[in-house]
Amino acid sequence: RRSPSFGSSPASPSSSNRRRLAAAACSHRGVMSSTTLKPAPDVHIDRAAFETSMTVRALRVPVEKTDAVLRALRGFALDVPRVKAVVRDPSEGRERERLVLLN
């Protein structure tokens, strides 16, 4: 049996292959650095086109009981992506209450 030669295995490239790979990598870097970037064009985004409004029913619940109410209403609370089912009550003087939004 012959012993394996370590320099010619496919996993380790020969010295000439290493030089060729290094030269290719250097030329690639040179191309990337010589590319000039242009400023982005002025784009106006109409943010109103992305707004969505929906009418839902809600329950006004004391903060301490919110968790229990959500458990009792499992399946009935609002289930819309990126919209929370429990929000602060915007009414004045209602800091200790939350609104549980329903489907």
N, C-alpha and C positions, 0 to 999 in steps of 0.2 A: 504494500500500500504506500501511496505517496502522501507526504505530509502536505497540508494545505499551505499555499503561499499567501501570506497576509497582505502583500501589496497589490494583488490583482483581484481581490474579491469584489463582487459587485457593490457591497456596502460601503467600501472605502475607495474613492476615486484615485486614480494614479496622479502623480505630480503634474503631468501635462494637462490632465483633465481639470485639476484644481486651478491651474493657472488660467485655463480657458473660462472656467466658471467665474473666477474672480474678475477677469476682464469684462465678461458680459455683465456682471453686477455693477461694475464701475460705469460702463457705458449707459446702463439703464438709469443709474442715479443722475448722470449728466443730462439725460433727456428730460428727466423730471424737473431738474432745477432750472432749465432754460425755458420752461413753459411759462408764459405770462398769463396772469389771471386778470379777467376783466371785472369791473364792478357789476353787481347785480342790477338789473333794470328796475326802475321805479314801478312798484306794483301796488295798486290800491285794492285792499281786501274789504269787501262789504261785510262787516261783521254782523249786520242785521240779518243777512241771509242764513246765518248759522243759528240764530236764536229760535227756540221752540217754546211755545207756551201751551200749557194744558190745564184744564180745570179738573180738580180732584176734590174729594171730600176729605176732611181731617177731623181728628179727635183731639181736643185740648186735654192734656194729661199732666198732672204734677210730675216734676222731675223724678221724685223718689219712686213713682209707680210706672215709669216708662218701660222698664225692662219687663215687668210682669204683664203689662198690656200688650207689648209686642209678642210675648210668648203666647198669650191667649188669642191673639189675632193672627197667628202664623198662617200664611197663605192669603190673608186679606190685606196685609200692608203693601204699600206701593213697591212694585218690583220692576223698576226701570233702570237700565244701565246708567251709571254715573249720576244718579239722582238718589239722595239719601231719603230714607223713609221717615226719619225723625228730624225735624228742624226746630229752631228756636221760634217762639211765638213773636211775631213782629209787633203785636199790639203793645201799647204803652202800659207799663205797670204789670206786665206778665213775665217777668224775668225768671220766675220759679216754675214756669210751665213750658211744655213742649207741644208741638203739633205732630201727631202720628198721621202720616198721609196714607190714604187707603186707595186700593185699585178701583 
